[in-house]
Amino acid sequence: MNNRQQPTAFKSALLATSLLAVVTLYGNQATAASLNNQLKNDSSATDFFRVTCSKNDNGETSRLKVAVLDKSPDNNAMVSIQAIKGILGKNITDTNRKDTKPSPNIFLTGGNGVYEVRVNKTGAGIKKYNLDYRCLTSNGKWAGTAISTVQNH
């Protein structure tokens, strides 16, 4: 490597390291807000996610907030979500299928830990949707948020 390549290689490595640090420090808060997916044709298709809420610099988790937006331009089946933690559970449906507004929010107050979120529909047909989710502190700031897919149908 000659002298002109070393500074370029060093700058590239420094940039990559800096970007990795930013993603590590702020990745959950910057990217954990929504998930685009689709339910397959079968009327019983159900997607199943686990959202893990944890303490971060903003504090302890108070509650999980979730909503769903039906992105399919048809009048067929409606998309619903259920949020569950322990013996607590709530359900909501996006009843206005042809608009750009999501369902009302579900707030499930269960503190830190794992929340189960299921997305399903009322009938057959492929349904595209956007799931909005975030863990919140008692004063409404983002808490630590991570999501994993358990079932994708």
N, C-alpha and C positions, 0 to 999 in steps of 0.2 A: 504494500500500500504506500503511495507517495504522500507527501505532506499535504497536498490539496484534498485528498480523499479522507484523511483522518478527521479534519474538522466537520466535513459533511456527515460522515458516519457517526461521529460523536453527537452532532446536533440531532440526527435522526433518532438515535438511541435515547437522548434526553427528552425529545418530544414524545416518543412512545412511552417512556417511563412516566412522564407528566400526565399523559392522557389516562394511563392505567390508574394512577393515583386519584384522579378526578372521578373516574368511574367507580373505583372502590369506595371513596368517601361519600359520593352523592348518588350512586347508581340506583339504589332502591327508591329514593325520593324522586328522582328524575324519570324513571322508567316504570315504576310499579303502579301507575294509575289506571291503565286499561289494557285490555286484551281483545283482539279481534279473532273470531273463530266462527265455525259453522256447525250446526247439527245436521247429521245425515238424514236421508229420506225417511227412514223408519219412524213411525209415529211415537215409538217409545225411546227414541234416541235421547241420551242424557250425557252431558259433559259434567265432570266432577273435578273440582279443584280444592286444594287446601291452601288457605291463606294463613301464614304465620305472622302474628303481630308480636312485636318485641319493643323493649325500651330502647330509645336512642337519645341523642343530645336534647331532644325536645321533651323527653320524659317518658313515663309509663303509658302503655296503651290503655285507653278507656273503652273504646268501641271500634267495631268494624263498620265502614260505610260501603254499601254496594248498590249498584243500579245496573239495568240492562237496557240496551237500545236494539230493537229489532231493525236490522238493516236490509231486510228482504222487501222488495217492492210489490208484495202481493197481499191479498186479503185472506189468505189461508190461515194456517195455525198461528197462534200467538206464542211469544217467547216469555217464559217465566224464570225466576230465580228463587232459590231457597237458600238462606244463610242459617247455619246451625252451629252452636257451640254448647256442648253438654246437653242440658235439658232446655236450653233456650233455642227458639227457632222463629224465623219470619219468612214470609213469602211475598213476592210482588210480581206483577205481570205488566209488560209494556203493551197496553191496550190500543195505543195509537200507532199502528204499524206503518203508516205511510208518511210519518213526519220525521224530523231530525232530532226530536227530543226524547231522551231516555225515560224510562219508568221513574216514578218517584223513588227516592232513596230509601233503602233499608238501613236502619241503625241498630246494630246488635251489640249491647253493652255486656262484654264478657272479659275485659282486661286482656293481658298478654296471653299468648298461646295460639293454638291452632283452631281456625274456624273452617268448617266445611261449607263449600258453595257449590250448589248444583244448578245447572242450566238445562231446561227442557222445554217442550212445546206441547200445544194442545192437539196436534194432529200430524198427519203425514206431510212430507215435503221438506226440501232442503231449506234451512233457515240460517242466514248469516246474522251475526250479532256482535255487539261490542259490550264487554263486561267492564264496568268501571268499579274499582275497588281501592280502598285505602284504609289503613289503620290510623286512628286518630287519638290524640291525647285528650284529657278532659277539657282543655281549652281550645280544641279544634285544630291543633297543629299535627303534622304528619308524625306518626310513630314509625318504628321499623316495620317494613312491609316486605314480605316475600311470598311468591306463589309457586305452587307446583301442580302439575297435571296428574290426576289419578286415573281418569277415564276420558277419552276423547271419542265421542260417537257423533 
